[in-house]
Amino acid sequence: MRIGLAGAGRIGVSHAETLSGLPEVESLVIADADGRRAQGLATALAGRARPVRAVGTVDALFAGGLDALVIAAATDAHASLVRRAAAAGLPVFCEKPVAPDIAGTLELIGAVRAAGIPVQVGFQRRFDAGYVAARDAVASGRLGWLHTIRSCTLDPAPPPRDFVAVSGGIFRDCAVHDIDSVHFVTGRGVVEVMALGANRGDEIFEQCGDVDTGAAMLTMDDGTLALISVTRYNGAGYDVRLEVLGSKDSVVAGLDDRTPLGRAEGGGNGRVYAGFQERFADAYAAELRAFIDLAAGRIESPCTPDEALQALYVAEACERSRRDGRAVRLDRVRAGG
């Protein structure tokens, strides 16, 4: 199988390392807006078991006789690349989001359906062992009925300033992972959200109409309450957890000896995760192995654009709630209200 990789940035590097080591991948072809970066990555991977080469343009990438495409390019390039892949009949793996807004996502879903190609969206927490175990615990009934879910994504430092302006805001960019995780683990939908935000760090967030810290309460369709907390300024380190509490038992995903939670009574943890790539290294590799199975026709998509759209609806509702200071119902967002 010949795989194309669009994007040679930090997540593209990680994906290239994984793909070039998979036995089904006969060769890997890399393109990037910066041709030197693509060539540098191909050179760094020279000598792998599978041939890796760089091409100078996206046009050359699509002309390379690909069997499938992995998109790890800048966010604003995702939609056009998915459309080109659909026109070429190629299975696609695309980092979230597939499009920057609801209208664009709906348009893209239509194009993908018309082309009949499989698409997998990159919500890597679906492949983390802890999140999968939490989902299994819920499905087994071992936890009883759920009353509370708590999910957090706490980044140790803000993203680059130029990223903030195009990120779509903390709920669409960051909390959307928590939103998808809550759905993945519980299998339930969201009916209403109430969200808040605060700015206590760099003024760039306020200048961009964004916040550096956010919190949201989601009311699920079975009455469960899900609490989401996100920030760009968690000085203790990168912290991503999901707690699921039920009438019989409770479980937590992401709590280990590297979780940056020190005890108030004294003492603390040792080495913490440097960031999302280290924390979810195994999950990133697992989702690409799943994509190879998808491209080969062995499985259905483990995260479709339609599922990504549902998470985006909730993130959009959170942003509206934060901005307007009121609860927002999901049926209003889906109806375009």
HUMO-V14826 format. One record per residue. N is the residue number from 0. RES is the residue in three letters. PHI is phi in whole degrees, -180 to 180 (999 if undefined). D_LAST is the distance of its C-alpha to the last C-alpha in Angstrom with 1 decimal. Layout:
n->{N,N}
res->{RES,RES}
phi->{PHI,PHI}
d_last->{D_LAST,D_LAST}
//
This chain:
n->{0,1,2,3,4,5,6,7,8,9,10,11,12,13,14,15,16,17,18,19,20,21,22,23,24,25,26,27,28,29,30,31,32,33,34,35,36,37,38,39,40,41,42,43,44,45,46,47,48,49,50,51,52,53,54,55,56,57,58,59,60,61,62,63,64,65,66,67,68,69,70,71,72,73,74,75,76,77,78,79,80,81,82,83,84,85,86,87,88,89,90,91,92,93,94,95,96,97,98,99,100,101,102,103,104,105,106,107,108,109,110,111,112,113,114,115,116,117,118,119,120,121,122,123,124,125,126,127,128,129,130,131,132,133,134,135,136,137,138,139,140,141,142,143,144,145,146,147,148,149,150,151,152,153,154,155,156,157,158,159,160,161,162,163,164,165,166,167,168,169,170,171,172,173,174,175,176,177,178,179,180,181,182,183,184,185,186,187,188,189,190,191,192,193,194,195,196,197,198,199,200,201,202,203,204,205,206,207,208,209,210,211,212,213,214,215,216,217,218,219,220,221,222,223,224,225,226,227,228,229,230,231,232,233,234,235,236,237,238,239,240,241,242,243,244,245,246,247,248,249,250,251,252,253,254,255,256,257,258,259,260,261,262,263,264,265,266,267,268,269,270,271,272,273,274,275,276,277,278,279,280,281,282,283,284,285,286,287,288,289,290,291,292,293,294,295,296,297,298,299,300,301,302,303,304,305,306,307,308,309,310,311,312,313,314,315,316,317,318,319,320,321,322,323,324,325,326,327,328,329,330,331,332,333,334,335,336}
res->{MET,ARG,ILE,GLY,LEU,ALA,GLY,ALA,GLY,ARG,ILE,GLY,VAL,SER,HIS,ALA,GLU,THR,LEU,SER,GLY,LEU,PRO,GLU,VAL,GLU,SER,LEU,VAL,ILE,ALA,ASP,ALA,ASP,GLY,ARG,ARG,ALA,GLN,GLY,LEU,ALA,THR,ALA,LEU,ALA,GLY,ARG,ALA,ARG,PRO,VAL,ARG,ALA,VAL,GLY,THR,VAL,ASP,ALA,LEU,PHE,ALA,GLY,GLY,LEU,ASP,ALA,LEU,VAL,ILE,ALA,ALA,ALA,THR,ASP,ALA,HIS,ALA,SER,LEU,VAL,ARG,ARG,ALA,ALA,ALA,ALA,GLY,LEU,PRO,VAL,PHE,CYS,GLU,LYS,PRO,VAL,ALA,PRO,ASP,ILE,ALA,GLY,THR,LEU,GLU,LEU,ILE,GLY,ALA,VAL,ARG,ALA,ALA,GLY,ILE,PRO,VAL,GLN,VAL,GLY,PHE,GLN,ARG,ARG,PHE,ASP,ALA,GLY,TYR,VAL,ALA,ALA,ARG,ASP,ALA,VAL,ALA,SER,GLY,ARG,LEU,GLY,TRP,LEU,HIS,THR,ILE,ARG,SER,CYS,THR,LEU,ASP,PRO,ALA,PRO,PRO,PRO,ARG,ASP,PHE,VAL,ALA,VAL,SER,GLY,GLY,ILE,PHE,ARG,ASP,CYS,ALA,VAL,HIS,ASP,ILE,ASP,SER,VAL,HIS,PHE,VAL,THR,GLY,ARG,GLY,VAL,VAL,GLU,VAL,MET,ALA,LEU,GLY,ALA,ASN,ARG,GLY,ASP,GLU,ILE,PHE,GLU,GLN,CYS,GLY,ASP,VAL,ASP,THR,GLY,ALA,ALA,MET,LEU,THR,MET,ASP,ASP,GLY,THR,LEU,ALA,LEU,ILE,SER,VAL,THR,ARG,TYR,ASN,GLY,ALA,GLY,TYR,ASP,VAL,ARG,LEU,GLU,VAL,LEU,GLY,SER,LYS,ASP,SER,VAL,VAL,ALA,GLY,LEU,ASP,ASP,ARG,THR,PRO,LEU,GLY,ARG,ALA,GLU,GLY,GLY,GLY,ASN,GLY,ARG,VAL,TYR,ALA,GLY,PHE,GLN,GLU,ARG,PHE,ALA,ASP,ALA,TYR,ALA,ALA,GLU,LEU,ARG,ALA,PHE,ILE,ASP,LEU,ALA,ALA,GLY,ARG,ILE,GLU,SER,PRO,CYS,THR,PRO,ASP,GLU,ALA,LEU,GLN,ALA,LEU,TYR,VAL,ALA,GLU,ALA,CYS,GLU,ARG,SER,ARG,ARG,ASP,GLY,ARG,ALA,VAL,ARG,LEU,ASP,ARG,VAL,ARG,ALA,GLY,GLY}
phi->{999,-96,-109,-98,-123,-100,118,-124,-80,-65,-78,-64,-60,-61,-65,-64,-63,-68,-62,-70,-105,-87,-64,-75,-85,-75,-158,-127,-117,-117,-134,-151,-58,-101,-59,-67,-68,-62,-66,-63,-68,-62,-65,-64,-96,-60,95,-66,-64,-112,-62,-129,-140,-107,-122,-80,-142,-66,-58,-66,-62,-72,-88,-90,67,-75,-104,-165,-130,-110,-108,-129,-80,-59,-53,-71,-99,-58,-61,-66,-69,-64,-62,-65,-64,-62,-64,-89,73,-99,-60,-131,-108,-132,-60,-72,-87,-72,-151,-77,-147,-65,-60,-66,-67,-62,-63,-69,-59,-62,-67,-66,-62,-64,-79,72,-98,-81,-131,-118,-97,-83,-101,-69,-65,-64,-111,-78,-59,-66,-69,-64,-66,-64,-62,-64,-64,-65,-64,-74,85,-63,-87,77,-83,-86,-116,-145,-127,-124,-130,-138,-131,-119,-82,-74,-155,-67,-73,-56,-59,-70,-74,-57,-65,-115,-74,91,101,-65,-76,-75,-88,-106,-65,-60,-67,-65,-61,-64,-64,-61,-66,-60,-75,-96,74,-103,-96,-109,-108,-157,-133,-136,-133,-134,-146,-146,-126,-131,-112,-59,-68,-59,-64,-64,-62,-93,73,-114,-131,-94,-141,-141,-143,-143,-112,-106,-95,-82,-73,-108,94,-63,-103,-116,-109,-118,-130,-138,-155,-99,-133,-92,-60,-71,137,-72,-139,-130,-141,-138,-108,-121,-117,-126,-72,-113,-163,-144,-139,-135,-105,96,-102,-147,-75,-112,-69,-81,-122,-86,-78,-62,-75,123,84,-166,-85,-86,-66,-105,-68,-71,174,-67,-68,-73,-60,-111,-56,-66,-68,-61,-65,-66,-70,-74,-63,-65,-64,-61,-63,-64,-63,-83,82,-87,-139,-83,-63,-77,-158,-84,-58,-64,-68,-63,-63,-63,-66,-66,-57,-67,-62,-64,-62,-62,-64,-65,-63,-61,-69,-97,68,-150,-71,-128,-87,-69,-64,-69,-67,-64,-82,85,-90}
d_last->{44.6,43.9,40.8,39.1,37.6,35.3,35.5,38.4,37.0,37.4,35.3,36.8,40.2,39.6,38.3,41.3,43.7,42.3,42.2,45.7,47.1,45.7,48.4,46.2,45.3,48.2,47.0,44.2,43.2,41.4,39.7,38.1,37.0,40.2,42.9,45.3,43.0,42.8,46.6,47.2,45.2,47.1,50.4,49.6,49.1,52.2,54.6,52.1,52.8,50.3,50.5,47.9,47.6,45.4,44.5,43.7,40.5,37.5,39.0,42.2,40.2,38.8,42.2,43.9,43.8,41.2,40.4,37.2,35.2,34.1,31.6,32.1,31.6,29.4,25.7,25.0,27.5,26.1,23.9,26.8,29.3,27.5,27.3,31.0,31.9,30.1,32.0,35.1,34.6,34.8,33.5,31.3,30.9,28.3,27.7,24.1,21.7,22.2,19.8,18.4,14.6,12.3,12.8,16.5,16.8,15.5,18.0,20.7,20.4,21.0,24.0,25.4,25.3,27.0,29.6,30.2,30.8,30.4,28.2,28.4,26.1,28.0,27.0,30.6,30.4,30.3,33.9,35.2,37.9,36.7,33.1,34.5,37.0,34.3,32.4,35.7,36.4,33.2,33.8,37.4,36.6,38.9,36.5,35.8,32.4,30.3,29.4,28.5,27.7,28.2,27.5,28.4,28.6,31.0,32.1,35.5,34.7,31.9,31.3,32.8,31.4,30.5,28.4,26.3,25.0,23.7,22.8,19.1,19.8,21.5,18.7,17.9,21.6,23.5,21.8,20.3,23.9,24.0,20.7,22.2,25.5,24.2,22.8,26.0,28.4,26.8,25.3,22.5,18.7,16.4,14.5,13.8,14.8,16.4,17.7,20.2,22.1,25.4,27.6,31.3,32.4,32.4,30.8,29.2,26.2,25.4,26.2,23.6,20.9,21.5,23.4,26.6,26.0,23.0,22.6,20.0,20.3,18.7,19.0,20.0,19.8,23.5,23.4,24.7,23.7,23.5,24.2,23.8,25.8,26.0,28.1,29.9,33.0,34.7,38.3,39.9,38.5,36.0,34.7,32.3,32.5,30.8,32.2,31.7,33.1,33.9,36.0,39.0,38.8,36.8,36.8,35.8,35.3,36.3,39.0,42.3,45.1,43.2,40.2,40.4,40.8,44.0,45.6,45.8,49.3,50.3,50.3,47.5,46.6,48.3,46.7,42.9,40.6,40.4,36.8,34.5,36.8,39.7,37.8,36.2,39.0,39.8,36.2,35.8,39.0,38.0,34.7,36.6,39.2,36.5,35.3,38.8,38.9,35.6,37.0,40.2,38.4,39.5,36.2,32.5,30.1,29.8,26.3,24.4,21.6,19.4,20.4,19.7,16.1,15.6,17.1,14.9,11.7,13.5,14.8,11.5,10.5,14.0,13.9,10.9,13.0,16.1,15.1,13.7,16.2,14.3,13.5,10.2,9.8,9.6,8.5,4.9,5.4,7.4,5.5,3.8,0.0}
//
